[in-house]
Amino acid sequence: MRSALMLLLWAAAFQVSAQTGTLQSSPKSKLAQETQSKLDSTQREGYMGDKACEPCHSDIVQSYHGTTHFLTSQLPDQTSILGKFTPDSNVLKTSNPDLLFRMEAKGGDFFQTAVEGIPPYAISRTEKFGLVIGSGNKGQTYLYWKHDELFQLPVSYWTEIGWVNSPGYRDGVANFERPIIPRCLECHATYAEAVPPPANRYNPSDIVVGISCEKCHGPGEAHIQHFRSKGTADSSSAIVNPAHFSRDRQTDLCAWCHAGHGTAVQPWFSYKPGEQLDKYIDLPRPDPNAPIDVHGSQVELLKKSRCFQSSPMTCVTCHDVHKPQHDLADFSRRCLSCHAIQNCGIFPKRGPAIANNCIDCHMPSQETNLIVFDVNGKKVRPGVRNHWIKIYDQDNAKK
C-alpha cells in the first residue's frame, strides 16, 4: 500500500504541461462524456460541483481549471493523456527482449497491452485506461478498472523521456496488480466512494476527478441557495474561505495532501476544510534528525524553514491556488516582500539581477528517492522543489 501511495503522491507534484493535443485519435467516447457529467458533482450531501460556482465566479473557475490541483486527475481522452499513440511512438521496449508494451487508441478509448513471447507463441494482456493521474509537466501515471477495483497500469509517461515503466515497477516485468488505495485518491481527486473489501474497491460512478473548488471551500449548496434566493442573512457560514482560517488550519488544509501518506483516524474523505486534520489523519512524524525527502513532504520541510518559524507565513503566502504559477520572478517577489536583495551573499557579485530568482538558490529542485523509474537499465529520479527555505551550498542544492 505504501508503494502505491508514493507513486501517486509523485504525480501530485506534477505541474500543468503546455503540451496538448498529442494524441492522433478520436474524441472522448460517449461513455466517457456520460461519466464526466456524473463526475461534475457527487452524491455527497451539499456538494454541487464546479459548474455551480461558474455563474458568480467564472473568471476564478476558468483560471483554476488550468492549475496543477485541478488537473491532478482526469478522465482519459485525447487531450488528458500526454503520451503519443501513433505507430512510431506507442511502444515501450523493456530489458526483457521478449516483452514489450503497446499503447493504442480505439473508438475514443485507450489501452495498454503487454506482449510477451515471439509470435505465433506470444501471449498478451490488455487493459483500458480508466483514470489519468498527474497534470503532466513532469509526467503522468494511469489507472484501470477491474470491475469495481482500481489498479495501476504498468506503463507511465514522463515528459523528458516518453513512455516509461511506472515508478517502482521492475523493468522487464508486466505487473498489472498494484492496487490503488483510498489515500491515493484522497490526494488526487475530490471524492471517491470506497466500498471495501478489498481496499481498492470503489463506486466508479461516484468519483469526482481533479481537485474541485469544494475540496478547499467545503460543500457549496447552502451558499448557492442563499444567493439564488437573494437572501439578506449572513451567508458566511454557508461556505468556508481558507484565507480566513487560522494559520494552523490553513496549514492543515495543505498538509491534507502535502505532508505524507498518513493513516486514517476517521474514514477517508471525511475531513473538511477548517477542521483539525489530526482528528482525521495520523500523519507521519519523522525523526527530526533524519533527512526528509523532497517528494510529498512540502509542509514538513516548510516548517523547518526559518522563514516559517519567524513569520506568520503559510503556504498561500507564496501560492495563489486559483491560477497557474510558473514564473520564478513572481515567487521571488514574495521573498523580497520580507528580504532585501542587498543582504544576499551573492549580491556583491551578481547585483540586482538576483531579484528575479531567489528560488533556485534557496528552494532548489532536488531528486526524490521515493519515486524511481527503471529506464533502460538505469535508475532515474524526478526532481522536486525543496520547500525547506534556507541557504544551500552548490553541492547540496543538487542532492
C-alpha positions as CSV (number, residue, x, y, z in Angstrom):
1,M,0.0,0.0,0.0
2,R,2.8,2.4,0.9
3,S,4.4,1.9,-2.5
4,A,1.1,2.7,-4.3
5,L,0.7,5.9,-2.3
6,M,4.3,7.0,-3.0
7,L,3.7,6.6,-6.7
8,L,0.5,8.6,-6.7
9,L,1.9,11.4,-4.5
10,W,4.7,11.6,-7.1
11,A,2.0,12.6,-9.6
12,A,0.7,15.2,-7.3
13,A,3.9,17.2,-7.7
14,F,3.4,17.4,-11.4
15,Q,2.8,20.7,-13.0
16,V,0.5,21.6,-15.9
17,S,2.0,20.9,-19.2
18,A,2.0,23.3,-22.2
19,Q,1.8,20.3,-24.5
20,T,-1.7,19.3,-25.5
21,G,-3.4,17.5,-28.4
22,T,-0.5,15.0,-28.7
23,L,-2.9,12.1,-29.5
24,Q,-3.9,11.3,-33.0
25,S,-7.2,9.6,-32.1
26,S,-10.9,10.1,-31.9
27,P,-12.6,12.4,-29.4
28,K,-13.8,11.3,-26.0
29,S,-16.2,8.4,-26.2
30,K,-19.9,8.7,-25.4
31,L,-19.4,6.7,-22.2
32,A,-16.6,9.0,-21.1
33,Q,-18.9,12.0,-21.7
34,E,-21.7,10.4,-19.7
35,T,-19.3,9.5,-16.9
36,Q,-17.8,13.1,-16.9
37,S,-21.3,14.5,-16.4
38,K,-21.6,12.3,-13.3
39,L,-18.2,13.3,-12.1
40,D,-19.0,17.1,-12.2
41,S,-20.8,16.6,-8.8
42,T,-21.2,14.0,-6.2
43,Q,-23.8,12.2,-4.2
44,R,-22.5,13.6,-1.0
45,E,-24.9,16.0,0.7
46,G,-24.4,19.6,-0.1
47,Y,-21.8,19.2,-2.8
48,M,-22.6,20.8,-6.1
49,G,-19.6,20.6,-8.4
50,D,-17.6,23.4,-10.1
51,K,-20.2,24.2,-12.7
52,A,-22.4,25.5,-9.9
53,C,-19.7,28.0,-9.0
54,E,-19.3,29.4,-12.5
55,P,-22.3,31.8,-12.7
56,C,-20.8,34.0,-10.0
57,H,-17.1,33.1,-10.2
58,S,-16.5,32.4,-13.8
59,D,-13.0,34.1,-14.0
60,I,-11.7,32.3,-11.0
61,V,-13.1,28.9,-12.1
62,Q,-11.7,29.3,-15.6
63,S,-8.2,30.2,-14.2
64,Y,-8.3,27.5,-11.6
65,H,-9.1,24.8,-14.2
66,G,-5.6,25.4,-15.6
67,T,-3.8,24.6,-12.3
68,T,-2.0,21.6,-11.2
69,H,-4.5,20.9,-8.5
70,F,-7.5,20.8,-10.8
71,L,-5.6,18.7,-13.4
72,T,-4.1,16.2,-10.9
73,S,-6.6,13.6,-12.1
74,Q,-8.8,13.4,-15.2
75,L,-10.8,11.0,-17.4
76,P,-8.8,9.6,-20.3
77,D,-9.2,11.4,-23.6
78,Q,-7.1,12.7,-26.5
79,T,-6.0,15.8,-24.5
80,S,-5.6,14.5,-21.0
81,I,-3.2,11.6,-21.9
82,L,0.1,13.2,-23.0
83,G,1.8,10.1,-24.3
84,K,1.5,9.5,-28.1
85,F,-0.5,6.7,-29.6
86,T,0.9,7.0,-33.1
87,P,2.6,3.8,-34.6
88,D,6.1,5.3,-34.3
89,S,5.7,6.4,-30.7
90,N,3.4,3.9,-29.0
91,V,5.7,1.1,-28.0
92,L,7.8,0.7,-24.8
93,K,10.5,-1.9,-25.2
94,T,11.9,-3.4,-22.0
95,S,15.1,-5.0,-20.8
96,N,13.4,-8.3,-21.5
97,P,13.7,-8.9,-25.2
98,D,10.6,-11.0,-25.2
99,L,8.4,-8.3,-23.5
100,L,7.1,-5.0,-24.8
101,F,4.1,-2.7,-24.1
102,R,2.0,-1.2,-26.8
103,M,-0.3,1.8,-26.3
104,E,-3.4,2.0,-28.6
105,A,-6.4,4.3,-29.1
106,K,-9.6,2.7,-30.4
107,G,-13.0,4.3,-30.7
108,G,-12.3,7.0,-28.2
109,D,-10.9,4.6,-25.6
110,F,-7.2,4.0,-24.8
111,F,-5.4,0.8,-24.0
112,Q,-2.1,-0.7,-22.7
113,T,-1.2,-4.1,-23.9
114,A,1.7,-6.2,-22.6
115,V,3.0,-8.6,-25.3
116,E,5.4,-11.4,-24.2
117,G,7.0,-14.0,-26.3
118,I,7.7,-14.4,-30.0
119,P,4.7,-14.8,-32.5
120,P,2.9,-17.0,-33.0
121,Y,3.6,-18.1,-29.4
122,A,3.2,-14.7,-27.8
123,I,0.7,-14.0,-25.1
124,S,-0.8,-10.7,-24.3
125,R,-2.8,-8.8,-21.7
126,T,-4.8,-5.6,-22.5
127,E,-6.3,-3.2,-20.0
128,K,-8.2,0.1,-20.7
129,F,-7.1,3.5,-19.3
130,G,-9.6,4.4,-16.6
131,L,-8.1,7.5,-14.9
132,V,-5.2,9.8,-15.7
133,I,-3.2,10.8,-12.6
134,G,-0.9,13.8,-12.9
135,S,-1.3,17.1,-14.8
136,G,1.8,16.4,-16.9
137,N,4.7,18.8,-16.8
138,K,6.9,16.1,-15.2
139,G,4.7,13.1,-16.2
140,Q,1.6,11.1,-15.6
141,T,0.6,7.6,-14.4
142,Y,-2.6,5.7,-15.3
143,L,-5.1,3.5,-13.6
144,Y,-7.5,0.9,-14.8
145,W,-10.7,-0.7,-13.6
146,K,-11.2,-4.4,-13.0
147,H,-14.9,-4.4,-12.4
148,D,-15.1,-2.0,-9.4
149,E,-11.5,-2.4,-8.2
150,L,-8.8,0.1,-9.2
151,F,-5.3,-0.8,-10.2
152,Q,-2.3,1.0,-11.7
153,L,-1.2,0.3,-15.3
154,P,2.5,-0.8,-15.7
155,V,3.4,2.0,-18.2
156,S,3.5,5.7,-17.2
157,Y,4.6,8.8,-19.1
158,W,7.5,11.1,-18.3
159,T,7.8,14.3,-20.3
160,E,11.6,14.1,-20.6
161,I,11.6,10.5,-21.9
162,G,8.1,9.4,-23.1
163,W,6.6,6.1,-22.2
164,V,8.4,4.5,-19.2
165,N,7.9,1.7,-16.7
166,S,5.7,3.0,-13.9
167,P,7.7,4.2,-10.9
168,G,8.8,1.3,-8.6
169,Y,8.0,-1.3,-11.3
170,R,10.8,-3.6,-12.3
171,D,11.9,-3.3,-15.9
172,G,11.2,-6.4,-18.0
173,V,8.1,-7.5,-16.0
174,A,4.5,-7.0,-16.8
175,N,2.8,-6.1,-13.5
176,F,-0.9,-5.1,-13.5
177,E,-1.6,-5.9,-9.9
178,R,-0.7,-2.8,-7.8
179,P,-3.9,-1.7,-6.0
180,I,-4.9,1.9,-5.6
181,I,-5.9,2.6,-2.0
182,P,-8.2,5.4,-0.8
183,R,-5.4,7.6,0.5
184,C,-4.1,7.8,-3.1
185,L,-7.4,9.1,-4.4
186,E,-7.9,11.4,-1.5
187,C,-4.9,13.4,-2.7
188,H,-5.6,13.1,-6.4
189,A,-9.4,13.5,-6.5
190,T,-12.1,15.5,-4.8
191,Y,-14.1,12.4,-3.8
192,A,-14.3,8.7,-4.2
193,E,-16.8,6.4,-2.5
194,A,-14.7,3.5,-1.1
195,V,-16.7,0.3,-0.7
196,P,-14.2,-2.2,0.8
197,P,-13.2,-5.0,0.9
198,P,-10.8,-5.1,-0.8
199,A,-9.2,-1.8,0.0
200,N,-9.1,-0.7,-3.7
201,R,-12.9,-1.2,-4.4
202,Y,-14.9,1.9,-5.2
203,N,-18.2,3.0,-6.8
204,P,-16.9,4.1,-10.2
205,S,-19.8,6.4,-10.8
206,D,-19.2,8.4,-7.7
207,I,-15.6,9.6,-8.2
208,V,-15.1,13.3,-8.6
209,V,-11.8,13.8,-10.6
210,G,-9.4,16.6,-10.0
211,I,-9.3,18.9,-7.0
212,S,-12.5,20.9,-7.3
213,C,-13.5,24.2,-5.6
214,E,-15.4,22.4,-2.9
215,K,-12.3,20.3,-1.9
216,C,-10.9,23.5,-0.2
217,H,-14.1,25.5,0.3
218,G,-16.4,22.8,1.5
219,P,-19.9,22.0,0.3
220,G,-21.5,24.9,-1.6
221,E,-25.2,24.1,-1.8
222,A,-26.3,26.4,1.1
223,H,-24.1,29.2,-0.2
224,I,-25.5,28.9,-3.7
225,Q,-29.1,28.7,-2.4
226,H,-28.6,31.8,-0.3
227,F,-27.6,34.0,-3.3
228,R,-30.1,32.4,-5.6
229,S,-32.8,33.4,-3.2
230,K,-31.3,36.9,-2.7
231,G,-31.4,36.3,1.0
232,T,-30.2,39.1,3.3
233,A,-29.0,36.9,6.1
234,D,-25.3,36.5,6.6
235,S,-24.2,33.6,4.4
236,S,-20.6,33.4,5.8
237,S,-21.4,30.1,7.5
238,A,-22.6,28.6,4.2
239,I,-19.2,28.3,2.6
240,V,-15.6,28.4,4.0
241,N,-12.8,30.6,2.9
242,P,-9.4,29.3,3.7
243,A,-8.0,32.8,3.7
244,H,-9.9,33.4,6.9
245,F,-8.6,30.3,8.6
246,S,-6.1,30.4,11.5
247,R,-2.5,29.7,10.5
248,D,-2.8,26.1,11.8
249,R,-6.0,25.4,9.9
250,Q,-4.6,26.8,6.7
251,T,-1.5,24.6,7.1
252,D,-3.7,21.6,7.9
253,L,-5.6,22.1,4.6
254,C,-2.4,21.9,2.6
255,A,-1.0,19.1,4.8
256,W,-4.0,17.1,3.9
257,C,-2.2,16.1,0.7
258,H,1.3,17.6,1.1
259,A,2.6,16.0,4.4
260,G,3.0,12.3,3.7
261,H,0.7,9.3,3.4
262,G,-0.7,9.0,7.0
263,T,-3.1,6.5,8.4
264,A,-6.9,7.0,8.8
265,V,-8.3,8.1,12.1
266,Q,-11.7,8.8,10.5
267,P,-13.0,7.4,7.2
268,W,-11.1,8.7,4.2
269,F,-12.7,11.8,2.5
270,S,-14.4,12.7,5.8
271,Y,-12.1,15.7,6.6
272,K,-13.5,19.1,5.7
273,P,-11.5,22.3,5.3
274,G,-11.2,24.3,8.5
275,E,-11.2,21.3,10.8
276,Q,-8.2,19.9,12.7
277,L,-6.5,17.5,10.4
278,D,-5.0,15.2,13.1
279,K,-8.5,14.2,14.2
280,Y,-9.0,12.6,10.7
281,I,-5.5,11.5,9.6
282,D,-2.5,10.5,11.7
283,L,0.4,11.9,9.6
284,P,3.9,10.5,9.9
285,R,6.2,12.1,12.5
286,P,9.7,11.7,11.0
287,D,12.8,11.6,13.1
288,P,13.8,15.3,13.4
289,N,17.4,14.3,12.7
290,A,16.6,12.2,9.7
291,P,16.5,13.7,6.2
292,I,13.1,14.4,4.7
293,D,12.5,13.5,1.1
294,V,11.5,16.4,-1.1
295,H,8.6,14.4,-2.5
296,G,5.2,14.7,-0.8
297,S,6.7,16.4,2.3
298,Q,6.3,20.1,1.5
299,V,4.7,21.1,4.7
300,E,7.2,19.3,7.0
301,L,10.1,21.0,5.0
302,L,8.4,24.4,5.1
303,K,8.0,24.1,8.9
304,K,11.8,23.6,9.3
305,S,12.4,26.9,7.5
306,R,13.5,30.0,9.4
307,C,11.0,32.0,7.2
308,F,8.1,29.9,8.6
309,Q,9.4,29.9,12.1
310,S,10.0,33.7,12.4
311,S,6.9,35.0,10.5
312,P,3.2,34.3,10.1
313,M,3.6,32.9,6.6
314,T,1.6,29.9,5.3
315,C,1.6,28.1,2.0
316,V,-0.7,30.7,0.5
317,T,1.8,33.4,1.3
318,C,3.6,32.3,-1.9
319,H,1.0,30.1,-3.7
320,D,-2.1,31.6,-5.4
321,V,-4.0,28.4,-5.8
322,H,-6.6,30.0,-8.1
323,K,-4.2,30.4,-11.1
324,P,-1.2,28.5,-12.6
325,Q,2.1,29.7,-11.3
326,H,5.3,29.1,-13.2
327,D,7.2,32.4,-13.0
328,L,10.1,32.2,-10.6
329,A,10.3,36.0,-10.6
330,D,6.8,36.1,-9.3
331,F,7.6,33.8,-6.4
332,S,10.8,35.8,-5.8
333,R,8.8,38.9,-5.3
334,R,7.1,37.2,-2.4
335,C,10.6,36.6,-0.9
336,L,11.5,40.3,-1.4
337,S,8.5,41.5,0.5
338,C,10.5,40.4,3.6
339,H,14.1,40.3,2.4
340,A,16.3,43.0,0.9
341,I,18.4,41.7,-2.0
342,Q,21.3,43.8,-0.7
343,N,21.5,41.3,2.2
344,C,22.1,38.3,0.0
345,G,25.6,37.0,0.0
346,I,25.9,36.9,-3.8
347,F,24.5,40.4,-4.3
348,P,28.0,42.0,-4.5
349,K,28.9,39.6,-7.3
350,R,25.7,39.5,-9.4
351,G,23.9,42.7,-8.4
352,P,20.1,43.4,-8.8
353,A,19.6,40.6,-11.3
354,I,19.3,38.1,-8.4
355,A,15.9,39.6,-7.7
356,N,14.4,37.6,-10.5
357,N,15.3,34.2,-9.0
358,C,15.6,33.6,-5.3
359,I,14.0,30.2,-5.7
360,D,16.7,28.1,-7.4
361,C,19.2,29.1,-4.8
362,H,17.0,28.8,-1.7
363,M,14.5,26.2,-2.7
364,P,16.5,24.1,-5.2
365,S,14.9,21.3,-7.3
366,Q,16.3,18.0,-6.0
367,E,15.9,14.4,-6.9
368,T,13.5,12.3,-4.8
369,N,14.4,8.9,-3.5
370,L,10.8,7.9,-3.1
371,I,10.0,7.8,-6.9
372,V,12.4,5.8,-9.0
373,F,12.0,4.9,-12.7
374,D,13.7,1.8,-14.0
375,V,14.5,3.0,-17.6
376,N,16.9,1.3,-20.0
377,G,18.9,-0.3,-17.2
378,K,19.2,3.0,-15.3
379,K,17.5,4.3,-12.1
380,V,16.1,7.7,-12.8
381,R,14.6,10.1,-10.2
382,P,12.4,13.1,-10.9
383,G,13.4,16.5,-9.4
384,V,11.1,18.1,-6.9
385,R,11.3,21.6,-5.4
386,N,12.7,21.5,-1.9
387,H,10.4,23.6,0.5
388,W,13.0,23.9,3.2
389,I,13.9,27.5,2.6
390,K,17.5,28.1,3.5
391,I,21.0,28.8,2.2
392,Y,22.3,25.8,0.3
393,D,25.9,25.3,-0.9
394,Q,26.1,24.4,-4.6
395,D,26.8,20.7,-4.0
396,N,23.9,20.2,-1.5
397,A,21.5,22.2,-3.8
398,K,21.8,19.4,-6.4
399,K,21.2,16.5,-4.0
